[in-house]
Amino acid sequence: RKYILNFQQLLTINQNLSKKVNSLRKKVSNYSLFLLFLLPLAILVYVEYHEINKWIDFTRKERIGVEYNQSLVRLLKNLQHHRGATNAYLSGAPSFKDTIATDHSKIEDDIEAINLINSKYGRLLKADDKWEGFKRSWKELEYTEYSMSPKEFFDSHTEIIAGVLSLISYIGETSNLILDPELSTYYLMDYVTFKCPTLIESIGQVRGAGIKATGTHSLNEDEKRQLIAQAGLIKEFHAQAGETVLKIFSASQEIKSRMEGIVNEFDRDIEAFLDILNREIINAPKITINPSDYYDAATKVIDSGFNLYDRKALALDKLLEARMHEYQKEGYLFGSVLIVISSAFIYLLAAFIKKLGELEATKGELNRQIGFLTDSREYIRNILDSQEDIVIMTDGKSLQYVNKSFLDFAGHGSLEEFRQDQRCLCHLFKKEKGFVYKEDGNDCIDPEVSEKGEGFKVKMFDIRKGMDRVFLGNTKRLPGEKKLYVISFKDITDIEDESRRFEYLSVTDSLTGTYNRLKFDNVLESEIQRAKRFKRVFSLVMFDIDQF
């Protein structure tokens, strides 16, 4: 009873039954071989099926992020239009009053549409609080917009738009978009989530700032410097967006062939608008351009940008949809294979159990096979000794049995020799955070505790290789025994090293070697929670090193 009997061991016992049950033994042997073959195959298929489903869920969440952000960008477009029209109206252009009312109606429609999307995906994307915060800010501005000066309104409205841009970026993070594994979709994500909305907003700010100058037909030095700076930002953001577009085209010739024309058109519109801005406002001896003409010119390039955004967001969604369909095809295939294997396994298992029931009728024969148990003890020992994993048997206080892998690792020839040097394997455990180690007063691992978890990690020094090794421990209670456990230790040093390497890559910028935004966000959130927990003052200091 101090050995774990699996199908192969049961088959071995059956093979030594008397000749009277020889035919039955052959049938059990055949069923056992099929079961031993199907079981690991079914496990492998299930693991692959589960992994495919994980990627399907990952990609589905990305598509949800694209859908959510498309609604936010439509809201962004109407907010920018409303800001420009209202700023023109407050600056002395009454013709924009009807436009303002239309914009209000569009914004309310956009908010209702996003309310619907947020009710479906807000909890999944953790966007509820941020969306509710935006709606409160919008209501406050809506009630006070006509009582503000043009500058006050423009600044307040720009702050609200900045909140929408922040929410777009946030959705990109919580929906897995920023973690997309393929180049073409990753660069498309970068463009539609960060580059394009930022570029369009910089043009929108210049539209709002320039409309005031066209209304008053004047531009003081401060306003002129501000417009020059904003025009410079447009060029900078345009260049950054252009670099991302080139990467998209390099990763996908199909996207390049479909979108190169509209990208070039957007580029020409930006250049034409900047020319109007410099010629008619910034460098003009006298500002004579009509406010409506300037507003229409700016709106044209903004609409061109939003049109490009829509095309690229659609392309991103189509690529994600195609990828998800491929995953689903694989999932259907592996699911079908899993069903077939499972059905065969159940059938064979039922037949196997039936034959085992018949075998019970031959208990009298087993009385003459008692001597076999002595031989099987050595057989099972050989099985355990052939395992690469360290295997021990313990009653919670001392070691009862160890396999050859244990003795080789510990550098001893026998369990008795090891006991003379070390009372227990846990004396070899290194005391290190994140690993199980010997506590004062304990002689061995507490198997009743470790048996409840999914495994535990330990670190031990390998005297053969002269280095630390990491093991994953797993505890099983022996059948029929209350205080006897088998604990196996699997060497996962290479897996741990690879995991740390991937963790380092995920939070480190590959070019500079510095921590990236993900690491900064994680540390910042941790420090905020620490400050709240201990009720301490928390500060964030920013150093502008080179006025970048």
Stockholm file with secondary structure:
# STOCKHOLM 1.0

chainA/1-548         RKYILNFQQLLTINQNLSKKVNSLRKKVSNYSLFLLFLLPLAILVYVEYHEINKWIDFTRKERIGVEYNQSLVRLLKNLQHHRGATNAYLSGAPSFKDTIATDHSKIEDDIEAINLINSKYGRLLKADDKWEGFKRSWKELEYTEYSMSPKEFFDSHTEIIAGVLSLISYIGETSNLILDPELSTYYLMDYVTFKCPTLIESIGQVRGAGIKATGTHSLNEDEKRQLIAQAGLIKEFHAQAGETVLKIFSASQEIKSRMEGIVNEFDRDIEAFLDILNREIINAPKITINPSDYYDAATKVIDSGFNLYDRKALALDKLLEARMHEYQKEGYLFGSVLIVISSAFIYLLAAFIKKLGELEATKGELNRQIGFLTDSREYIRNILDSQEDIVIMTDGKSLQYVNKSFLDFAGHGSLEEFRQDQRCLCHLFKKEKGFVYKEDGNDCIDPEVSEKGEGFKVKMFDIRKGMDRVFLGNTKRLPGEKKLYVISFKDITDIEDESRRFEYLSVTDSLTGTYNRLKFDNVLESEIQRAKRFKRVFSLVMFDIDQF
#=GR chainA/1-548 SS CCSCCCHHHHHHHHHTSCGGGHHHHHHHHHHHHHHHHHHHHHHHHHHHHHHHHHHHHHHHHHHHHHHHHHHHHHHHHHHHHHHHHHHHHHTTCGGGHHHHHHHHHHHHHHHHHHHHHHHHHHHHHTCHHHHHHHHHHHHHHHHHGGGSCHHHHHHHHHHHHHHHHHHHHHHHHHTTGGGCCSHHHHHHHHIIIIIHHHHHHHHHHHHHHHHHHHHHTCCCHHHHHHHHHHHHHHHHHHHHHHHHHHHHHHHCHHHHHHHHHHHHHHHHHHHHHHHHIIIIIISCSSCCCCHHHHHHHHHHHHHHHHHHHHHHHHHHHHHHHHHHHHHHHHHHHHHHHHHHHHHHHHHHHHHHHHHHHHHHTTHHHHGGGHHHHHHHHHHHHHHHHTCSSEEEEECSSSEEEECHHHHHHHTCSSHHHHHHHCSCGGGGBCCCTTSCCCCTTCSSCCHHHHTTSSCEEEEEEETTTTEEEEEEEEEEECTTCSSCEEEEEEECHHHHHHHHHHHHHHTBCTTTCSBCHHHHHHHHHHHHHHHHHHTCCCCCCCCCSSCC
#=GC SS_cons         CCSCCCHHHHHHHHHTSCGGGHHHHHHHHHHHHHHHHHHHHHHHHHHHHHHHHHHHHHHHHHHHHHHHHHHHHHHHHHHHHHHHHHHHHHTTCGGGHHHHHHHHHHHHHHHHHHHHHHHHHHHHHTCHHHHHHHHHHHHHHHHHGGGSCHHHHHHHHHHHHHHHHHHHHHHHHHTTGGGCCSHHHHHHHHIIIIIHHHHHHHHHHHHHHHHHHHHHTCCCHHHHHHHHHHHHHHHHHHHHHHHHHHHHHHHCHHHHHHHHHHHHHHHHHHHHHHHHIIIIIISCSSCCCCHHHHHHHHHHHHHHHHHHHHHHHHHHHHHHHHHHHHHHHHHHHHHHHHHHHHHHHHHHHHHHHHHHHHHHTTHHHHGGGHHHHHHHHHHHHHHHHTCSSEEEEECSSSEEEECHHHHHHHTCSSHHHHHHHCSCGGGGBCCCTTSCCCCTTCSSCCHHHHTTSSCEEEEEEETTTTEEEEEEEEEEECTTCSSCEEEEEEECHHHHHHHHHHHHHHTBCTTTCSBCHHHHHHHHHHHHHHHHHHTCCCCCCCCCSSCC
//
